[in-house]
Amino acid sequence: MEVKQELPNATTTLILGISSLITCFCYGIPGLILSIIALIVSKNSKKLHLENPDMYTGYENLRIGRICAIVGLILSSIYALFILLYFIFLGSMFLLLPESQNIN
């Protein structure tokens, strides 16, 4: 009987995925970075599991971490886009103010 090994980086992917969800509303940047790292780290582990599924345990952590990372990536992207559009709108409003009302 083979001793099953823990899938490498499954826990790391889970932690990074959850962290990307937690930080996705910090202007979007930390969530984007963490979710991209989680997806990159999980790619190799998923390949290892698919090559030999009977040898590794912990695929559930990898799968849940990938799902959290994907959701974090989507939310962070939407929030970062919203913040960018807000600053563009705010900048254009300052350009429309008459010179006497500009804040120096």
N, C-alpha and C positions, 0 to 999 in steps of 0.2 A: 504494500500500500504506500502510495506516494504521500509525502508531506506537502501540503499546499502552502505556497508562499503568499504573503501579502502583495498585492499588485503595487508595483512601485509608483509613487507619486499620486496614489488615489486619495490619500488624506490631504496632501498638499493641494490637489485640485479642489477638493471639497472646501477647504479653508479659504482658498483664493476666490472661489465662486461665491461663498457666503459673504466674504469681505467686499466683493464687488457690488453685491446687493446693498450692503450697509452703506457704502460710500458713494453710491450712484448719484445722490443728490448734493454732493459737495462740488458743485459746478461741473459735474460730469467727468472731469479728468481722472481722478483716482479710480473711479469705477471702470472707466475705459481701460486704464492700464492694467488693473488687477484682472479683469475679465479676459483680456487678450493674453496675459501671461498664463492664466488658468487653461485657456483653450490650447495654447501651444504645449504646455506641460502634459495635458491629458492626451494629446495626439499620440505620443509614443507609447503611453501606457495602454491605450485602447488597441493599438496595433499588436502589442505583446499579448493582450488578452485574446484577441481574435485568432492569433496564430496557435495558441495553446490554452484553451479555456479551462481545461481540467487542472492545470498547474497552479492557477492563481485564484485567490479569494479577494473580496473587496471591490468587485466590479460595481456594486450598488453605490458605493461612495463616489466612484469615478463618474458614474452616470448622473447622480444627483449634483455633483460638483459642476459637470458640464452644463446641465440644465440651468443651474443658478448663474453660471458664467454667461450663458447666452441671454438670459433674462436681464442680468446686470448690464450686459453690453447694449442691449436694446434700450433699456431705460436711461443709461448714461448717455447714449448717443442722442436720444430725444431731448434730454435735459440740457446737454451741451449745445445743441442746435437752438433750443429755446433761449438760452442765455446769450448766445451769439446774436440772434435776431433782436433780442431786447437791447443789447448795446448798440447795434446798428440803428435801431429805431430811435434810441435815446440820442445818439450822435447826430442823426438827421434832424431831430427836433431842435437841438442847439444851433444848428446851421440856419434854421428858419426864424430864429429870434431876431428882432431888430437889434442893432448895435448898442442901443441905450440899455437894453435889458440883459446883455451878456454879462456873465459873472466873470470877473477878472481874478 
